[in-house]
């Protein structure tokens, strides 16, 4: 339920979640440097979403990985969506 909510909110905002269906949600950023800056921006605001870049993923498909768990509180998920929206706009992802 939490995973579906979070993924749907990201998609609604315009993030590319690569048609994921599992609890680990990739958010495609594209550029490797921007991905790591995006990840650090989130971390500074209390959201842990690790950046993944080449050679782990193909060039141009760098992403952050968000793991939603059953133990996440709903308030944390709402807050996480807000922080991701803020970051997405700041970095020109959405």
Secondary structure, 3 states (H helix, E strand, C coil): CHHHHHHHHHHHHCCCCCCCCCCEEEEEEECHHHHHHHHHHHHHCCCCCEEECCCCCCCCCEEEEEECCCCCCHHHHHHHHHHHHHHHHHCCCC
